[in-house]
Amino acid sequence: MNVSHAAFKNHVLDPPVAGVESGGLLSLVSEVRDMYEVELKVRAGHDAVRRRLDEQDAEPVDAVGQTDVYYDAPHRDFAATDEALRIRQEVSLDEAEGREAGFDWSLDEGTTMVTYKGPLVDDSSKTREEFETAVADRGAMEGILDGLGFEPAATVRKRRRRFALSGYTVTLDEVDGLGEFVEVETEVEADDIEAAREGAFGVLDALGLDAADGIRTSYLGLLLDA
C-alpha cells in the first residue's frame, strides 16, 4: 500500500485563515517553524538499490515528475551565498499515461510549490534550512517574482520514485542531462540535525551505498558545471 509523501514533510499545514478566500495566492497557510532538510545524495544506478529496498521492506510512496525553475535575486548573488529560490511543478507519474520515459510534461498540470533554501550548515551532508509552501496560482507567483526583479536562471527536470524506510524518504532520481542518483532525506528541527544525519548515514549503508561518495552540490550546480 502506498503512503502519501505528505507524511514525510514536517511542515504543519493549517486550514485557510478566516477571511482569506480559497483560490488566492496561497491556498494553505503554513505554521512557520525553523525546519532543516537533512539530505545525503550519491550517484548510483537504481537496479541494485531497488533490490536493497525490497530486501529492507521499504514502502513505496509515489512516483512524480518535477520541473524546478530557479531564480536569481536582484539584491544578492545566490551562488555566492549558497541559497536557492525555486518554483516547482510536480506531476504524478503513477496516474499519468504514456510517461514511461522522458521529461516532457506540462507546467499546467499537477501542483506548484515555492521553496527557499538557506546555505549548507555542515561539511558532511546537504543539510539546509528550508521553507516551502503550496501556491494556488503559478502565474501570479511568477508575476510577483518578476515584479520584484527576480529572474529565471535555470531549469532542472527529474523523474523521482520515493520510498519510506526507517523514518526517512529514499528517492531514486533520474535527472535530465545528469543520470541516476539516490537521495536519503528527512526534515527536523535544529536540535535534531546531528541525530538525523547519523540515521541517514545508516540508511545509506543499508542500501549498499557509501556516504564517502556523497555529493553536496545541488542538481542545479551539477548541471551548470556540466
C-alpha positions in Angstrom: 0.0 0.0 0.0 1.4 3.4 -1.0 1.5 6.2 1.6 1.4 9.9 0.9 4.6 11.9 0.5 3.0 14.5 2.8 3.6 12.1 5.7 7.3 12.9 5.3 7.0 16.7 5.3 7.3 18.2 8.8 5.7 21.5 7.9 2.3 21.8 9.6 -0.4 23.0 7.2 -3.4 24.8 8.8 -6.9 25.3 7.3 -7.4 28.5 5.3 -7.4 31.6 7.6 -10.7 33.2 8.2 -11.3 36.0 5.7 -8.9 34.6 3.1 -10.8 33.3 0.1 -10.0 30.0 -1.5 -8.1 30.3 -4.8 -6.0 33.2 -3.6 -2.2 33.3 -4.0 -1.6 30.8 -1.2 -4.2 28.0 -0.8 -2.7 27.0 2.5 -1.1 28.8 5.4 2.0 27.1 6.9 2.9 27.3 10.5 6.4 28.8 10.4 9.0 26.8 12.2 12.8 26.6 11.8 13.0 23.3 9.9 16.1 21.8 8.3 16.3 19.4 5.4 18.9 16.7 6.2 19.9 15.1 3.0 22.5 12.7 1.6 22.9 12.3 -2.1 25.1 9.8 -4.1 25.3 9.0 -7.8 24.2 5.3 -8.1 22.4 3.0 -10.5 18.9 2.2 -9.5 18.6 -1.5 -10.2 20.8 -2.6 -7.3 19.3 -0.1 -4.9 15.8 -1.2 -5.8 16.8 -4.8 -4.8 18.1 -3.5 -1.5 14.9 -1.5 -0.9 12.9 -4.7 -1.5 15.1 -6.6 1.0 14.6 -3.9 3.6 10.8 -3.9 3.1 10.8 -0.3 2.1 7.3 1.0 1.4 6.6 2.7 -2.0 5.4 6.3 -1.6 4.9 7.7 -5.1 6.4 8.4 -8.5 6.5 12.0 -9.7 7.9 14.3 -12.4 9.3 17.6 -11.2 10.2 20.8 -13.1 12.2 23.2 -10.9 12.7 26.8 -12.1 15.5 28.5 -10.1 15.7 32.3 -9.8 18.4 34.9 -9.5 17.9 37.6 -6.9 18.3 41.3 -7.7 19.8 42.1 -4.3 22.4 39.4 -3.8 24.2 36.6 -5.6 22.6 33.3 -4.6 25.6 31.3 -6.0 27.9 33.2 -3.7 25.6 33.0 -0.6 24.7 29.3 -1.2 21.0 30.0 -1.2 18.2 29.0 -3.6 14.8 30.1 -4.6 12.7 28.0 -6.9 9.2 27.3 -8.2 8.5 23.6 -8.5 5.8 22.0 -10.6 5.1 18.3 -9.7 3.0 15.9 -11.6 2.1 12.3 -10.6 3.7 9.7 -12.8 1.7 6.9 -11.1 -1.5 8.2 -12.6 -0.2 9.5 -15.9 -0.4 7.5 -19.1 2.4 7.3 -21.7 5.1 8.6 -19.4 7.4 5.6 -19.1 10.3 7.7 -20.1 11.3 11.3 -20.8 10.8 14.6 -19.1 8.0 16.1 -21.2 5.1 17.1 -19.0 3.1 20.3 -18.9 3.6 23.1 -16.4 -0.2 23.4 -16.4 -0.5 20.1 -14.6 0.0 19.0 -11.0 0.8 21.1 -8.0 3.0 24.2 -7.6 5.3 24.9 -4.7 7.6 27.8 -3.9 10.8 27.0 -1.9 13.6 28.9 -0.3 16.7 27.0 0.8 19.4 28.5 3.0 23.1 27.8 3.0 24.5 24.4 3.8 25.1 24.1 7.6 27.8 21.3 7.7 30.5 19.7 5.7 29.2 16.1 5.6 25.7 16.4 4.2 23.3 18.6 2.3 21.6 20.0 5.5 19.9 23.3 4.9 17.1 25.5 6.4 14.1 25.2 4.2 10.8 27.0 3.8 8.2 25.7 1.4 4.5 26.2 0.7 1.9 25.4 -1.9 0.9 28.1 -4.4 -2.6 28.1 -5.9 -1.7 30.3 -9.0 1.7 29.7 -10.6 1.3 32.6 -13.0 0.6 35.0 -10.1 3.7 33.8 -8.2 5.9 34.2 -11.3 4.4 37.7 -11.7 5.3 38.6 -8.1 8.9 37.5 -8.5 9.2 39.3 -11.9 7.8 42.5 -10.4 10.4 42.3 -7.6 13.3 41.8 -10.0 13.8 38.1 -9.6 14.7 36.4 -12.9 14.6 32.7 -14.0 18.1 31.4 -14.1 17.9 27.7 -14.9 15.5 24.7 -15.0 16.0 21.2 -13.6 13.8 18.3 -14.7 13.7 15.0 -13.0 11.7 11.8 -12.5 11.5 10.7 -8.9 10.4 7.4 -7.2 10.1 7.7 -3.5 10.2 5.1 -0.7 9.7 5.2 3.1 12.5 3.4 5.1 13.3 3.7 8.8 11.7 7.1 9.1 13.5 8.5 6.0 12.4 9.2 2.4 14.6 7.4 0.0 14.4 8.9 -3.5 15.6 7.4 -6.8 16.2 10.3 -9.1 16.7 10.3 -12.8 17.8 13.9 -13.7 17.6 15.2 -17.3 21.1 15.7 -18.5 22.8 14.1 -15.4 21.7 10.5 -14.9 20.7 8.4 -11.9 21.1 9.4 -8.2 19.8 8.3 -4.8 18.9 10.6 -2.0 18.1 9.9 1.7 16.4 12.7 3.5 14.2 13.9 6.3 13.2 17.2 7.9 13.9 18.1 11.5 14.2 21.0 13.9 17.7 22.4 14.7 18.2 20.3 17.8 17.8 17.1 15.9 20.1 17.6 13.0 23.0 15.6 14.2 20.9 12.5 15.1 19.1 12.7 11.8 22.3 12.9 9.9 23.7 9.8 11.6 20.5 8.0 10.9 20.7 9.0 7.2 24.2 7.5 7.1 22.8 4.2 8.4 20.1 4.1 5.8 22.6 4.8 3.0 24.8 1.9 4.3 21.8 -0.4 4.4 21.3 0.3 0.7 24.8 -0.7 0.0 25.9 2.9 -0.7 28.9 4.7 0.8 28.5 8.1 2.4 32.0 8.9 1.4 30.7 9.1 -2.2 28.2 11.8 -1.1 27.6 14.8 -3.4 26.9 18.1 -1.7 26.4 20.0 -4.9 22.8 20.6 -6.0 21.4 19.2 -9.3 21.3 22.8 -10.4 25.0 23.2 -9.6 25.9 19.9 -11.3 24.0 21.0 -14.5 25.7 24.4 -14.5 29.1 22.7 -14.2 28.4 20.0 -16.8 
